[in-house]
Amino acid sequence: MLGHHLSANAARFPVSGRDYDWHTRKVLAWRISNTLEADFCVDALNEAIHKFGPPEIMNTDQGSQFTSFAWTDRLRRSGVRISMDGKGRFLGNIFVERLWRSLKYECVYLHAWETGSEAKAGIGKWIEFYNRKRPHSALGGKPPAVVYWLRKKETQSHQQEQRVA
């Protein structure tokens, strides 16, 4: 299993929760909601765990979604270590904050969506672009999904070598 460190956050506009691989900057799952309830974040977490397996560590801010019983219980049941940034520790989630900035300036602020479903579709297209096509200088000009799958392949090969040895 690829050892990954996930981060989660809730946005400040039609509230969105998503899970994000710190090392590769790939958005693993996301949801959009107009409430601050934990359910939509837990749904995104469940999707990410189902598709990619549980991370070693989950880092979040101290938002009510991430301190809720539903969120912390799901992580504990999956054997995930929980890491929460201290109050005012914006650098703890710097990659997530950069993602939000990019999403807002490259997508959200450029559209005048009338409905939540229009916003969901538009954000979904941008996240697909971000994961599969948008180059990242920190990733050698590669998009997050490419680096994620290359890293996963390398990790699996290394694990097979260790089992043989």
Secondary structure, 3 states (H helix, E strand, C coil): CCCCEEEEEECCCCCEEEEEECCCCCEEEEEECCCCCCHHHHHHHHHHHHHHCCCCEEEECCCHHHHCHHHHHHHHHCCCEEEECCCCCHHHHHHHHHHHHHHHHHCHHHCCCCCHHHHHHHHHHHHHHHHHCCCEHHHCCECHHHHHHHHHHHHHHHHHHHHHC
